[in-house]
Amino acid sequence: MSITTNDLKNGMTLDLPEGLFQVVDFQHVKPGKGGAFVRTTLRNTRTGAVLDRTFRGAEKVEQAVIDKREMQYLYREGDELVFMDNASYDQLSVAPTSLGPAAGFLVEGASAVLQMYKGEIVGVDIPAAVELEVTETEPGVQGDRVSGARKPATVETGIAVSVPLFVNVGDRIKVDTRSGQYLTRV
């Protein structure tokens, strides 16, 4: 769908020759002399790289209409993750690389919103925090009570998280999905 740069809004996704970009910020500028222009900050939906770009006023750009589908993660099959569409019950096999770091926070039964464009996954929305079980960590040493001391722990999805010394194997912890940091013991 073709739109002009005068119609840009934050969060809108554009299909540019360089790839898919989401509008982070924009500013219409009307100088005293010359034509108006639009200064934008764009984020690449695949790589996360930020790009500053200036468009002429009323320049035509292609808007990408992103289809957001609510899905449930069912199980891992070989190298792929299998999701079920909550509306149609269709199953979809997805490579973990197309989900980026979000794949490390998915447990069976978890919900995720997959953002699709022309049949390709361009993004994924998961909850801001998830509860995961600690499967491997060193025991805390008695007497080692240094304030704020941390140790590495592996959770059920296989990712490593830095946790306080009092966390043990079998404990459930809450992890921030944006930063991968330990929040609290559950």
Backbone as a printed PyTorch tensor [residue, N CA C, xyz], in Angstrom:
tensor([[[  0.8540,  -1.1740,   0.0000],
         [  0.0000,   0.0000,   0.0000],
         [  0.9010,   1.2380,   0.0000]],

        [[  0.6810,   2.1070,  -0.9620],
         [  1.5070,   3.3020,  -1.1030],
         [  0.9120,   4.4600,  -0.3110]],

        [[  1.7660,   5.1360,   0.4660],
         [  1.3460,   6.3100,   1.2340],
         [  2.3620,   7.4200,   0.9860]],

        [[  2.0430,   8.6310,   1.4300],
         [  3.0230,   9.7070,   1.3130],
         [  3.6970,   9.8910,   2.6690]],

        [[  4.8560,  10.5440,   2.6680],
         [  5.5990,  10.7620,   3.9070],
         [  4.8360,  11.6820,   4.8570]],

        [[  3.8410,  12.4040,   4.3590],
         [  3.0170,  13.2460,   5.2370],
         [  2.1170,  12.4060,   6.1470]],

        [[  1.9030,  11.1290,   5.7810],
         [  1.0180,  10.2470,   6.5530],
         [  1.7610,   9.3720,   7.5530]],

        [[  3.0730,   9.5540,   7.6930],
         [  3.8520,   8.6950,   8.5890],
         [  3.3950,   8.8300,  10.0320]],

        [[  3.4480,   7.6980,  10.7610],
         [  3.1370,   7.6680,  12.1880],
         [  4.1430,   6.7520,  12.8790]],

        [[  4.3880,   7.0040,  14.1650],
         [  5.2850,   6.1380,  14.9300],
         [  4.7150,   4.7220,  14.9700]],

        [[  5.6030,   3.7280,  14.8060],
         [  5.1900,   2.3280,  14.8450],
         [  4.7980,   1.7600,  13.4940]],

        [[  4.6150,   2.6250,  12.4910],
         [  4.2610,   2.1800,  11.1490],
         [  5.4560,   1.4420,  10.5370]],

        [[  5.1980,   0.4190,   9.7320],
         [  6.2730,  -0.3330,   9.0820],
         [  6.3060,   0.0130,   7.5970]],

        [[  7.5110,   0.3020,   7.0930],
         [  7.6950,   0.6720,   5.6900],
         [  8.5140,  -0.3870,   4.9680]],

        [[  8.1320,  -0.6800,   3.7280],
         [  8.8740,  -1.6140,   2.8870],
         [  9.7440,  -0.7740,   1.9540]],

        [[ 10.9810,  -0.5290,   2.3650],
         [ 11.9260,   0.2760,   1.5800],
         [ 12.8400,  -0.6450,   0.7910]],

        [[ 13.5450,  -0.1240,  -0.2160],
         [ 14.4650,  -0.9760,  -0.9780],
         [ 15.5250,  -1.6480,  -0.0970]],

        [[ 15.8880,  -1.0150,   1.0320],
         [ 16.9050,  -1.5680,   1.9370],
         [ 16.3360,  -2.6540,   2.8430]],

        [[ 15.0090,  -2.8070,   2.9040],
         [ 14.3770,  -3.8170,   3.7500],
         [ 13.1770,  -3.2500,   4.4790]],

        [[ 12.6950,  -3.9920,   5.4760],
         [ 11.5480,  -3.5600,   6.2780],
         [ 12.0250,  -2.6970,   7.4320]],

        [[ 11.4090,  -1.5140,   7.5970],
         [ 11.8010,  -0.5940,   8.6580],
         [ 10.5620,  -0.1080,   9.4000]],

        [[ 10.6980,   0.0040,  10.7200],
         [  9.6240,   0.5340,  11.5520],
         [  9.9670,   1.9740,  11.8960]],

        [[  8.9790,   2.8710,  11.8210],
         [  9.1870,   4.2810,  12.1360],
         [  9.2700,   4.4340,  13.6560]],

        [[ 10.4470,   4.8690,  14.1470],
         [ 10.6430,   5.0950,  15.5760],
         [ 10.2550,   6.5300,  15.9120]],

        [[ 10.6610,   7.4650,  15.0470],
         [ 10.3950,   8.8780,  15.2790],
         [ 10.3840,   9.5910,  13.9280]],

        [[  9.6070,  10.6550,  13.8230],
         [  9.6000,  11.4490,  12.5910],
         [  9.3150,  12.9000,  12.9410]],

        [[  9.7540,  13.7850,  12.0440],
         [  9.5610,  15.2160,  12.2720],
         [  9.3700,  15.8930,  10.9200]],

        [[  8.2560,  16.5990,  10.7750],
         [  8.0080,  17.3690,   9.5560],
         [  8.7460,  18.6950,   9.6940]],

        [[  9.5200,  19.0600,   8.6740],
         [ 10.2910,  20.3040,   8.7080],
         [  9.8920,  21.1510,   7.5020]],

        [[  9.5140,  22.3990,   7.7660],
         [  9.1640,  23.3370,   6.6950],
         [ 10.1120,  24.5290,   6.8100]],

        [[ 11.2210,  24.4810,   6.0650],
         [ 12.1630,  25.5990,   6.1400],
         [ 11.5860,  26.8480,   5.4610]],

        [[ 12.1540,  27.9850,   5.7580],
         [ 11.7010,  29.2420,   5.1490],
         [ 11.8600,  29.2270,   3.6450]],

        [[ 12.9650,  28.6550,   3.1870],
         [ 13.2300,  28.5550,   1.7540],
         [ 13.2590,  27.0870,   1.3510]],

        [[ 12.7650,  26.7740,   0.1740],
         [ 12.8170,  25.3890,  -0.2960],
         [ 11.5910,  24.6090,   0.1220]],

        [[ 11.5720,  23.3280,  -0.2830],
         [ 10.4170,  22.4810,  -0.0030],
         [ 10.4700,  21.8400,   1.3710]],

        [[  9.3220,  21.4230,   1.8210],
         [  9.2370,  20.7450,   3.1170],
         [  9.8740,  19.3590,   3.0080]],

        [[ 10.3180,  18.8280,   4.1490],
         [ 10.8530,  17.4690,   4.1720],
         [ 10.5190,  16.8090,   5.5070]],

        [[ 10.6900,  15.4990,   5.5410],
         [ 10.3810,  14.7150,   6.7420],
         [ 11.6550,  14.0070,   7.1830]],

        [[ 12.0850,  14.2990,   8.4090],
         [ 13.2770,  13.6710,   8.9900],
         [ 12.7870,  12.4880,   9.8330]],

        [[ 13.2980,  11.2740,   9.5670],
         [ 12.8170,  10.0840,  10.2800],
         [ 13.9510,   9.3060,  10.9290]],

        [[ 13.6050,   8.5790,  11.9710],
         [ 14.4850,   7.5770,  12.5680],
         [ 13.7660,   6.2520,  12.3600]],

        [[ 14.4400,   5.3220,  11.6910],
         [ 13.8380,   4.0340,  11.3360],
         [ 14.6420,   2.8960,  11.9580]],

        [[ 13.9450,   1.8090,  12.3570],
         [ 14.6230,   0.6290,  12.8920],
         [ 14.3560,  -0.5480,  11.9670]],

        [[ 15.4270,  -1.2270,  11.5500],
         [ 15.3070,  -2.4010,  10.7080],
         [ 14.6260,  -3.5050,  11.5210]],

        [[ 13.5220,  -4.0580,  11.0120],
         [ 12.7670,  -5.0560,  11.7830],
         [ 13.5260,  -6.3640,  11.9380]],

        [[ 14.4390,  -6.6670,  11.0300],
         [ 15.1750,  -7.9350,  11.1120],
         [ 16.4320,  -7.8120,  11.9650]],

        [[ 17.2110,  -6.7460,  11.7510],
         [ 18.5060,  -6.6350,  12.4370],
         [ 18.4620,  -5.7360,  13.6560]],

        [[ 17.4670,  -4.8550,  13.7500],
         [ 17.3890,  -3.9230,  14.8740],
         [ 18.2450,  -2.6850,  14.6730]],

        [[ 18.9750,  -2.6150,  13.5510],
         [ 19.8310,  -1.4540,  13.2790],
         [ 18.9830,  -0.2070,  13.0720]],

        [[ 19.4590,   0.9260,  13.5870],
         [ 18.7250,   2.1880,  13.4810],
         [ 19.3120,   3.0170,  12.3540]],

        [[ 18.4410,   3.6560,  11.5870],
         [ 18.8440,   4.4210,  10.4170],
         [ 18.1290,   5.7680,  10.4540]],

        [[ 18.8670,   6.8610,  10.2270],
         [ 18.2520,   8.1880,  10.0950],
         [ 18.0950,   8.4560,   8.6100]],

        [[ 16.8920,   8.8360,   8.1950],
         [ 16.6510,   9.0560,   6.7740],
         [ 15.7550,  10.2690,   6.5970]],

        [[ 16.0410,  11.0600,   5.5760],
         [ 15.2370,  12.2450,   5.2650],
         [ 14.5100,  12.0190,   3.9410]],

        [[ 13.2120,  12.2790,   3.9460],
         [ 12.3890,  12.1550,   2.7460],
         [ 11.8970,  13.5330,   2.3430]],

        [[ 11.6500,  13.7400,   1.0370],
         [ 11.0050,  14.9670,   0.5790],
         [  9.5570,  14.9550,   1.0550]],

        [[  8.9790,  16.1390,   1.2110],
         [  7.5650,  16.2210,   1.5830],
         [  6.7130,  15.5760,   0.5130]],

        [[  5.6990,  14.8320,   0.9140],
         [  4.7610,  14.1610,   0.0060],
         [  5.4200,  13.1150,  -0.8860]],

        [[  6.6160,  12.6370,  -0.5230],
         [  7.2620,  11.5490,  -1.2700],
         [  6.4990,  10.2600,  -1.0050]],

        [[  6.3150,   9.4370,  -2.0510],
         [  5.5820,   8.1830,  -1.8890],
         [  6.5120,   7.1010,  -1.3230]],

        [[  6.0100,   6.3820,  -0.3170],
         [  6.7220,   5.2290,   0.2540],
         [  5.7270,   4.0740,   0.3580]],

        [[  6.2470,   2.8720,   0.4280],
         [  5.4080,   1.6800,   0.4970],
         [  5.2140,   1.2660,   1.9600]],

        [[  3.9520,   1.2470,   2.4120],
         [  3.6760,   0.7970,   3.7800],
         [  3.5180,  -0.7210,   3.7830]],

        [[  4.2010,  -1.3800,   4.7190],
         [  4.0850,  -2.8260,   4.8660],
         [  3.0030,  -3.1160,   5.9020]],

        [[  1.9850,  -3.8330,   5.5040],
         [  0.9230,  -4.1930,   6.4360],
         [  1.3190,  -5.5010,   7.1090]],

        [[  1.6230,  -5.4050,   8.3980],
         [  2.1000,  -6.5520,   9.1650],
         [  0.9000,  -7.3010,   9.7370]],

        [[  0.8520,  -8.6010,   9.4820],
         [ -0.2040,  -9.4590,  10.0040],
         [  0.2700, -10.0200,  11.3420]],

        [[ -0.4130,  -9.6490,  12.4300],
         [ -0.0340, -10.1320,  13.7590],
         [ -0.9380, -11.3050,  14.1190]],

        [[ -0.3020, -12.4640,  14.3410],
         [ -1.0660, -13.6730,  14.6620],
         [ -0.7160, -14.1550,  16.0620]],

        [[ -1.7570, -14.3510,  16.8730],
         [ -1.5250, -14.8810,  18.2190],
         [ -1.3690, -16.3930,  18.1100]],

        [[ -0.2410, -16.8890,  18.6100],
         [  0.0530, -18.3120,  18.4930],
         [  0.5050, -18.8740,  19.8320]],

        [[  0.4140, -20.1980,  19.9350],
         [  0.8760, -20.8930,  21.1330],
         [  2.0150, -21.8070,  20.7240]],

        [[  3.1160, -21.7550,  21.5070],
         [  4.2550, -22.6280,  21.2440],
         [  3.9140, -24.0170,  21.7650]],

        [[  3.9600, -25.0210,  20.8850],
         [  3.5930, -26.3790,  21.2680],
         [  4.7960, -27.2130,  21.6970]],

        [[  5.7770, -27.3820,  20.7920],
         [  6.9140, -28.2470,  21.0950],
         [  8.0270, -28.0120,  20.0740]],

        [[  9.2020, -28.5860,  20.3770],
         [ 10.3440, -28.5210,  19.4610],
         [ 10.3670, -29.8270,  18.6740]],

        [[ 10.4940, -29.6930,  17.3500],
         [ 10.5770, -30.8690,  16.4830],
         [ 11.8590, -30.7440,  15.6600]],

        [[ 12.8700, -31.5100,  16.0380],
         [ 14.1680, -31.3990,  15.3740],
         [ 14.7620, -30.0320,  15.6570]],

        [[ 15.0860, -29.2870,  14.6100],
         [ 15.6550, -27.9480,  14.7690],
         [ 14.5860, -26.8600,  14.7450]],

        [[ 13.3210, -27.2280,  14.6140],
         [ 12.2720, -26.2330,  14.4540],
         [ 11.3320, -26.1910,  15.6590]],

        [[ 10.6980, -25.0290,  15.8370],
         [  9.7110, -24.8390,  16.8870],
         [  8.3360, -24.8860,  16.2330]],

        [[  7.4110, -25.6190,  16.8300],
         [  6.0740, -25.7680,  16.2500],
         [  5.0950, -24.8940,  17.0300]],

        [[  4.3880, -24.0260,  16.2990],
         [  3.3930, -23.1260,  16.8720],
         [  2.0240, -23.4890,  16.3290]],

        [[  0.9730, -23.1600,  17.1280],
         [ -0.3950, -23.3500,  16.6700],
         [ -1.0760, -21.9870,  16.6610]],

        [[ -1.7080, -21.6690,  15.5420],
         [ -2.4680, -20.4230,  15.4130],
         [ -3.7020, -20.5320,  16.3110]],

        [[ -3.8910, -19.5790,  17.2350],
         [ -5.0190, -19.6380,  18.1740],
         [ -6.3710, -19.4490,  17.4930]],

        [[ -6.3940, -18.8440,  16.3010],
         [ -7.6580, -18.6040,  15.6150],
         [ -8.0330, -19.7770,  14.7050]],

        [[ -7.0990, -20.2400,  13.8770],
         [ -7.4170, -21.2690,  12.8820],
         [ -6.9660, -22.6660,  13.2810]],

        [[ -6.1710, -22.7840,  14.3450],
         [ -5.6030, -24.0540,  14.8280],
         [ -4.6150, -24.6710,  13.8400]],

        [[ -4.1740, -23.9030,  12.8280],
         [ -3.1400, -24.3820,  11.9120],
         [ -1.8130, -24.4280,  12.6470]],

        [[ -0.9860, -25.4130,  12.2880],
         [  0.3410, -25.4980,  12.9000],
         [  1.3780, -24.9260,  11.9450]],

        [[  2.4050, -24.2920,  12.5340],
         [  3.4430, -23.6390,  11.7590],
         [  4.7930, -23.9950,  12.3650]],

        [[  5.7040, -24.5170,  11.5430],
         [  7.0630, -24.8170,  12.0070],
         [  7.9450, -23.6230,  11.7180]],

        [[  8.7130, -23.1980,  12.7350],
         [  9.5120, -21.9830,  12.6340],
         [ 10.9420, -22.2840,  13.0530]],

        [[ 11.8990, -21.7650,  12.2970],
         [ 13.3080, -21.8850,  12.6920],
         [ 13.5760, -20.9140,  13.8400]],

        [[ 14.2890, -21.3450,  14.8950],
         [ 14.5590, -20.4580,  16.0300],
         [ 15.2700, -19.1620,  15.6220]],

        [[ 16.0660, -19.1890,  14.5520],
         [ 16.7890, -17.9850,  14.1240],
         [ 15.8420, -16.8840,  13.6700]],

        [[ 14.6590, -17.2540,  13.1410],
         [ 13.7240, -16.2160,  12.6850],
         [ 13.0250, -15.5350,  13.8580]],

        [[ 13.1250, -16.1120,  15.0620],
         [ 12.5370, -15.5000,  16.2510],
         [ 13.5510, -14.6680,  17.0260]],

        [[ 14.8390, -14.8160,  16.6940],
         [ 15.8810, -14.0580,  17.3940],
         [ 16.0100, -14.5160,  18.8380]],

        [[ 16.3720, -13.5920,  19.7360],
         [ 16.5860, -13.9670,  21.1380],
         [ 15.3190, -14.4460,  21.8510]],

        [[ 14.1390, -14.1280,  21.3160],
         [ 12.8820, -14.5290,  21.9580],
         [ 12.7540, -16.0510,  22.0450]],

        [[ 13.4010, -16.7870,  21.1390],
         [ 13.3050, -18.2460,  21.1360],
         [ 13.8220, -18.8480,  22.4430]],

        [[ 14.7700, -18.1920,  23.1000],
         [ 15.3310, -18.6930,  24.3520],
         [ 14.4170, -18.5460,  25.5550]],

        [[ 13.2890, -17.8820,  25.3950],
         [ 12.3760, -17.6590,  26.5200],
         [ 11.0540, -18.4120,  26.3660]],

        [[ 10.9250, -19.2050,  25.2970],
         [  9.6700, -19.9080,  25.0500],
         [  9.6610, -21.2810,  25.7120]],

        [[  8.6350, -21.5440,  26.5110],
         [  8.4160, -22.8740,  27.0890],
         [  7.1250, -23.4160,  26.4830]],

        [[  6.9700, -24.7260,  26.4870],
         [  5.7790, -25.3340,  25.8920],
         [  4.5120, -24.7580,  26.5100]],

        [[  3.5760, -24.3750,  25.6630],
         [  2.3140, -23.8000,  26.1200],
         [  2.3170, -22.2820,  26.1790]],

        [[  3.4920, -21.6600,  25.9610],
         [  3.5940, -20.1980,  26.0420],
         [  2.9310, -19.5420,  24.8300]],

        [[  2.3980, -18.3420,  25.0510],
         [  1.7860, -17.5880,  23.9570],
         [  2.7840, -16.5830,  23.3920]],

        [[  2.6720, -16.3450,  22.1040],
         [  3.5150, -15.3600,  21.4290],
         [  2.7100, -14.7830,  20.2720]],

        [[  2.9980, -13.5280,  19.9260],
         [  2.3610, -12.9130,  18.7670],
         [  3.4240, -12.8320,  17.6700]],

        [[  3.2120, -13.6070,  16.6040],
         [  4.1650, -13.6140,  15.4930],
         [  3.7410, -12.5550,  14.4770]],

        [[  4.6950, -11.7020,  14.1040],
         [  4.4270, -10.6620,  13.1150],
         [  4.8690, -11.1830,  11.7510]],

        [[  3.9160, -11.2830,  10.8260],
         [  4.1800, -11.8660,   9.5080],
         [  4.0260, -10.8070,   8.4150]],

        [[  4.9120, -10.9060,   7.4100],
         [  4.8070, -10.0510,   6.2310],
         [  5.1550, -10.8960,   5.0140]],

        [[  4.2180, -11.0350,   4.0990],
         [  4.3820, -11.8580,   2.8980],
         [  4.8530, -13.2680,   3.2550]],

        [[  4.2400, -13.8580,   4.2850],
         [  4.5540, -15.2370,   4.6750],
         [  5.8400, -15.4130,   5.4520]],

        [[  6.5300, -14.3300,   5.7540],
         [  7.8020, -14.4070,   6.4790],
         [  7.6440, -13.7760,   7.8600]],

        [[  8.2630, -14.3970,   8.8650],
         [  8.1930, -13.8410,  10.2170],
         [  9.1910, -12.6880,  10.3160]],

        [[  8.6890, -11.5080,  10.6720],
         [  9.5550, -10.3280,  10.7660],
         [  9.7160,  -9.8430,  12.2020]],

        [[  8.9960, -10.4630,  13.1350],
         [  9.1190, -10.0700,  14.5300],
         [  8.2750, -10.9650,  15.4100]],

        [[  8.5360, -10.8900,  16.7040],
         [  7.7620, -11.6930,  17.6540],
         [  7.5810, -10.8830,  18.9310]],

        [[  6.3740, -10.9080,  19.4740],
         [  6.0880, -10.2570,  20.7510],
         [  5.8400, -11.3390,  21.7870]],

        [[  6.6100, -11.2970,  22.8720],
         [  6.4160, -12.2260,  23.9850],
         [  6.2310, -11.3950,  25.2450]],

        [[  5.7330, -11.9900,  26.3310],
         [  5.5670, -11.2160,  27.5650],
         [  6.8920, -10.5980,  28.0270]],

        [[  6.8130,  -9.4960,  28.7760],
         [  8.0170,  -8.7910,  29.2430],
         [  8.8270,  -9.6200,  30.2250]],

        [[  8.1750, -10.5500,  30.9250],
         [  8.8820, -11.4260,  31.8670],
         [  8.2690, -12.8180,  31.7960]],

        [[  9.1110, -13.8470,  31.9730],
         [  8.6400, -15.2290,  31.9640],
         [  9.1900, -15.9650,  33.1790]],

        [[  8.4700, -17.0160,  33.6000],
         [  8.9200, -17.8610,  34.6960],
         [  9.5940, -19.0880,  34.1040]],

        [[ 10.8230, -19.3540,  34.5410],
         [ 11.5800, -20.4960,  34.0430],
         [ 12.1710, -21.2650,  35.2180]],

        [[ 12.3430, -22.5700,  35.0280],
         [ 12.9250, -23.4050,  36.0790],
         [ 14.4340, -23.5130,  35.8810]],

        [[ 15.1900, -23.3940,  36.9910],
         [ 16.6430, -23.5320,  36.9490],
         [ 16.9740, -25.0220,  36.8570]],

        [[ 17.7260, -25.4250,  35.8270],
         [ 18.0720, -26.8330,  35.6460],
         [ 19.5090, -27.1280,  36.0450]],

        [[ 20.3560, -26.1020,  36.0850],
         [ 21.7590, -26.3330,  36.3950],
         [ 22.3770, -25.0730,  36.9850]],

        [[ 23.0240, -25.2110,  38.1400],
         [ 23.7690, -24.1070,  38.7470],
         [ 24.6340, -24.6770,  39.8560]],

        [[ 25.6770, -23.9590,  40.2080],
         [ 26.5400, -24.3970,  41.3110],
         [ 25.8380, -24.0710,  42.6190]],

        [[ 26.0330, -24.9070,  43.6540],
         [ 25.4100, -24.5600,  44.9370],
         [ 26.0870, -23.3300,  45.5310]],

        [[ 25.3030, -22.5230,  46.2610],
         [ 25.8700, -21.3610,  46.9460],
         [ 26.7770, -21.8410,  48.0750]],

        [[ 27.9250, -21.2240,  48.2610],
         [ 28.8710, -21.6300,  49.2950],
         [ 28.4610, -20.9810,  50.6150]],

        [[ 28.3730, -21.8110,  51.6800],
         [ 28.0140, -21.3000,  53.0070],
         [ 29.0460, -20.2600,  53.4310]],

        [[ 28.5710, -19.1400,  53.9210],
         [ 29.4910, -18.0890,  54.3710],
         [ 29.8420, -17.0990,  53.2820]],

        [[ 29.5090, -17.4330,  52.0340],
         [ 29.8030, -16.5230,  50.9190],
         [ 28.6140, -15.5790,  50.7780]],

        [[ 28.5960, -14.5290,  51.5510],
         [ 27.4440, -13.6330,  51.5900],
         [ 27.7830, -12.2480,  51.0600]],

        [[ 28.5990, -12.1860,  50.0400],
         [ 28.9470, -10.9040,  49.4450],
         [ 27.6800, -10.2970,  48.8580]],

        [[ 27.3960,  -9.0670,  49.2000],
         [ 26.1840,  -8.4080,  48.7320],
         [ 26.2100,  -8.2810,  47.2090]],

        [[ 25.1360,  -8.7620,  46.5750],
         [ 25.0240,  -8.6240,  45.1250],
         [ 25.8290,  -9.6390,  44.3310]],

        [[ 26.4190, -10.6450,  45.0040],
         [ 27.2180, -11.6450,  44.2850],
         [ 26.3060, -12.4850,  43.3880]],

        [[ 26.8080, -12.8850,  42.2450],
         [ 26.0230, -13.6410,  41.2680],
         [ 26.7700, -14.8940,  40.8410]],

        [[ 26.0130, -15.8480,  40.3110],
         [ 26.5830, -17.0630,  39.7370],
         [ 25.7950, -17.4080,  38.4800]],

        [[ 26.3960, -18.1400,  37.5510],
         [ 25.6700, -18.5110,  36.3320],
         [ 24.6960, -19.6630,  36.6060]],

        [[ 23.5660, -19.6430,  35.9120],
         [ 22.5850, -20.7240,  36.0100],
         [ 22.0160, -20.9760,  34.6220]],

        [[ 21.6950, -22.2460,  34.3490],
         [ 21.0520, -22.6050,  33.0930],
         [ 19.5870, -22.8970,  33.3990]],

        [[ 18.6770, -22.3550,  32.5840],
         [ 17.2470, -22.5740,  32.7950],
         [ 16.7340, -23.6220,  31.8160]],

        [[ 15.4700, -24.0170,  31.9700],
         [ 14.8940, -25.1170,  31.1990],
         [ 14.9460, -24.9380,  29.6830]],

        [[ 15.0200, -23.6920,  29.2020],
         [ 15.0740, -23.4710,  27.7510],
         [ 16.5020, -23.5410,  27.2130]],

        [[ 17.4860, -23.6420,  28.1220],
         [ 18.8730, -23.7760,  27.7030],
         [ 19.6870, -22.4960,  27.7430]],

        [[ 19.0630, -21.3610,  28.0460],
         [ 19.8240, -20.1110,  28.1010],
         [ 20.4750, -19.9510,  29.4720]],

        [[ 21.5520, -19.1770,  29.5180],
         [ 22.2700, -18.9150,  30.7680],
         [ 21.8090, -17.5770,  31.3360]],

        [[ 21.5920, -17.5500,  32.6510],
         [ 21.1510, -16.3510,  33.3500],
         [ 22.0300, -16.1750,  34.5780]],

        [[ 22.4200, -14.9510,  34.8730],
         [ 23.1990, -14.6620,  36.0760],
         [ 22.2170, -14.4720,  37.2310]],

        [[ 22.3630, -15.3160,  38.2920],
         [ 21.4050, -15.3100,  39.4020],
         [ 22.1220, -15.0750,  40.7320]],

        [[ 21.3840, -14.6460,  41.7720],
         [ 21.9830, -14.5010,  43.1040],
         [ 22.4160, -15.8610,  43.6570]],

        [[ 23.2940, -15.8740,  44.6510],
         [ 23.8550, -17.0960,  45.2050],
         [ 22.8200, -18.0260,  45.8330]],

        [[ 21.6850, -17.4880,  46.3280],
         [ 20.7000, -18.3280,  47.0170],
         [ 19.8160, -19.1470,  46.0840]],

        [[ 19.8980, -18.9390,  44.7640],
         [ 19.0730, -19.6900,  43.8120],
         [ 19.6800, -21.0720,  43.6020]],

        [[ 18.8300, -22.1190,  43.6640],
         [ 19.2890, -23.5050,  43.5210],
         [ 18.5850, -24.1970,  42.3630]],

        [[ 19.0810, -25.3920,  41.9950],
         [ 18.4600, -26.2030,  40.9580],
         [ 17.0330, -26.5260,  41.3820]],

        [[ 16.0830, -26.4110,  40.4610],
         [ 14.6810, -26.6860,  40.7530],
         [ 13.8860, -25.4480,  41.1060]],

        [[ 14.5570, -24.3460,  41.4640],
         [ 13.8500, -23.0980,  41.7670],
         [ 13.2550, -22.5320,  40.4830]],

        [[ 12.1060, -21.8580,  40.6130],
         [ 11.5240, -21.1400,  39.4800],
         [ 11.8720, -19.6710,  39.6480]],

        [[ 12.3710, -19.0780,  38.5710],
         [ 12.7610, -17.6680,  38.6210],
         [ 12.0330, -16.8990,  37.5290]],

        [[ 11.8800, -15.6020,  37.7430],
         [ 11.2830, -14.7230,  36.7420],
         [ 12.4330, -14.0120,  36.0360]],

        [[ 12.4130, -14.0400,  34.6960],
         [ 13.4750, -13.4590,  33.8770],
         [ 12.8830, -12.4080,  32.9540]],

        [[ 13.5660, -11.2540,  32.8380],
         [ 13.1610, -10.1820,  31.9260],
         [ 13.5090, -10.6130,  30.5010]],

        [[ 12.5250, -10.6720,  29.6020],
         [ 12.7740, -11.1600,  28.2410],
         [ 13.4790, -10.1340,  27.3590]],

        [[ 13.4750,  -8.8680,  27.7550],
         [ 14.1510,  -7.8530,  26.9390],
         [ 15.6560,  -7.8550,  27.1930]],

        [[ 16.0500,  -8.0420,  28.4660],
         [ 17.4790,  -7.9650,  28.7990],
         [ 18.0700,  -9.3250,  29.1460]],

        [[ 17.2360, -10.3260,  29.4370],
         [ 17.7350, -11.6410,  29.8310],
         [ 18.2360, -11.6690,  31.2700]],

        [[ 17.8400, -10.6990,  32.0780],
         [ 18.3140, -10.6150,  33.4630],
         [ 17.3290, -11.2180,  34.4430]],

        [[ 17.8750, -11.7610,  35.5290],
         [ 17.0950, -12.3130,  36.6300],
         [ 16.3080, -11.1890,  37.2950]],

        [[ 15.0180, -11.4280,  37.5800],
         [ 14.2090, -10.4350,  38.2830],
         [ 13.9350, -10.8460,  39.7210]],

        [[ 13.3840, -12.0640,  39.9160],
         [ 13.0400, -12.5190,  41.2570],
         [ 12.8360, -14.0230,  41.2620]],

        [[ 12.8750, -14.6060,  42.4710],
         [ 12.5630, -16.0300,  42.6190],
         [ 11.0540, -16.1270,  42.8080]],

        [[ 10.4450, -17.1510,  42.2080],
         [  8.9820, -17.2990,  42.2720],
         [  8.6070, -18.3200,  43.3280]]])
